[in-house]
Each structure stands twice: as structure tokens, then as C-alpha cells.
């Protein structure tokens, strides 16, 4: 008898809203997955600014993010980087506030 292994994405059963809620509560895996979805347009509109902000929350560096963008033929402009930094700071403040920090 053969065994079949099925590989599913980490958040296969989560819908976008619950993934985003987890990310905004400070869950690093959810932040990374949400950033990946924004970068690839998987289930959402492609949005490099949102992708960068959520990946930065998860601990990804700008250099690593740029390399991943390049591998997907996505260009990250200075303006997008600045907007991503601002969004990152806003999200970081919201997370800290929700945790009572």
C-alpha cells in the first residue's frame, strides 16, 4: 500500500482576514506569509509597500527583501521603500499598543 504525502501551505485553512489579524497581533509567521501574499499577489492585489512592511515586521531585512523582489522581477523604488518604512512604523505602533506596551 502506497502512502501519499500532501504538502499544504502553512496557512491553507486561514482566510486573508484571519491571517491579517494574526499578523497585526504580532505573529511573525503570519507577518511573513502576509508579506509573501502581497509580494506575489496571492489572494490579494500585488502591493510591494504592504509586502515590505509586513516582511520587515517579521524580521526580514531590506537587502533580503530587495533580493526576493529581484527574483520575482519586481522593482522596489525609493518611494515604495519610504512608504513601506512608514507603514512598518504604524503597524509596529499598533502591535505595541494592542499588547499594552
C-alpha positions in Angstrom: 0.0 0.0 0.0 1.4 3.4 -1.0 1.4 6.4 1.3 0.6 9.8 -0.2 2.0 12.9 1.3 0.2 16.1 0.8 2.0 19.4 1.3 -0.2 22.3 2.1 0.8 25.9 2.6 1.3 26.9 6.3 -1.9 28.9 6.3 -4.0 26.9 3.8 -7.1 26.9 6.0 -6.8 30.5 7.1 -8.6 33.2 5.2 -7.0 36.5 4.5 -8.8 38.3 7.3 -7.6 35.9 10.0 -4.1 35.9 8.6 -4.0 39.6 8.7 -5.4 39.7 12.2 -2.7 37.3 13.4 -0.1 39.4 11.7 -1.4 42.6 13.4 -1.2 40.8 16.7 2.5 40.3 16.2 2.7 36.8 14.9 6.0 36.7 12.9 5.0 33.7 10.7 1.7 35.4 9.8 3.5 38.6 9.0 5.9 36.8 6.7 3.1 34.9 5.0 1.1 38.1 4.6 4.1 39.9 3.1 4.6 37.0 0.7 1.0 37.2 -0.4 1.3 40.9 -1.1 4.5 40.4 -3.0 3.2 37.7 -5.2 -0.5 38.8 -5.4 -1.7 35.5 -4.0 -5.2 36.2 -2.9 -4.7 39.9 -2.8 -3.6 42.7 -5.1 0.2 42.8 -5.5 1.4 45.6 -3.2 5.1 46.0 -2.7 4.6 48.6 0.1 2.4 46.3 2.2 4.8 43.3 1.4 7.8 45.2 2.6 6.1 46.5 5.8 4.9 43.0 6.8 8.1 41.3 6.0 10.1 43.9 7.9 7.8 43.2 10.9 8.7 39.5 10.6 12.4 40.3 10.7 13.3 40.3 7.0 16.0 42.9 6.1 15.6 45.4 3.3 18.5 43.7 1.5 16.9 40.3 1.7 13.5 41.8 0.6 15.2 43.5 -2.4 16.8 40.2 -3.5 13.4 38.4 -3.3 11.8 41.2 -5.3 14.5 40.9 -8.0 14.0 37.2 -8.2 10.3 37.9 -9.0 11.1 40.7 -11.4 9.5 43.2 -9.0 11.2 46.6 -8.7 11.3 48.3 -5.3 11.6 52.1 -5.7 12.9 54.6 -3.1 9.3 55.9 -2.8 7.9 52.5 -2.1 10.7 51.8 0.4 9.9 55.1 2.2 6.1 54.3 2.2 6.9 50.7 3.5 9.0 52.1 6.3 6.2 54.5 7.3 3.6 51.7 7.2 6.0 49.4 9.2 6.3 52.1 11.9 2.5 52.5 12.0 1.9 48.7 12.2 4.7 48.4 14.8 3.0 51.0 17.0 -0.4 49.3 16.6 1.0 46.0 17.6 2.7 47.5 20.7 -0.5 49.3 21.7 -2.5 46.1 21.3 0.0 44.3 23.6 -0.2 47.2 26.1 3.5 48.2 25.6 
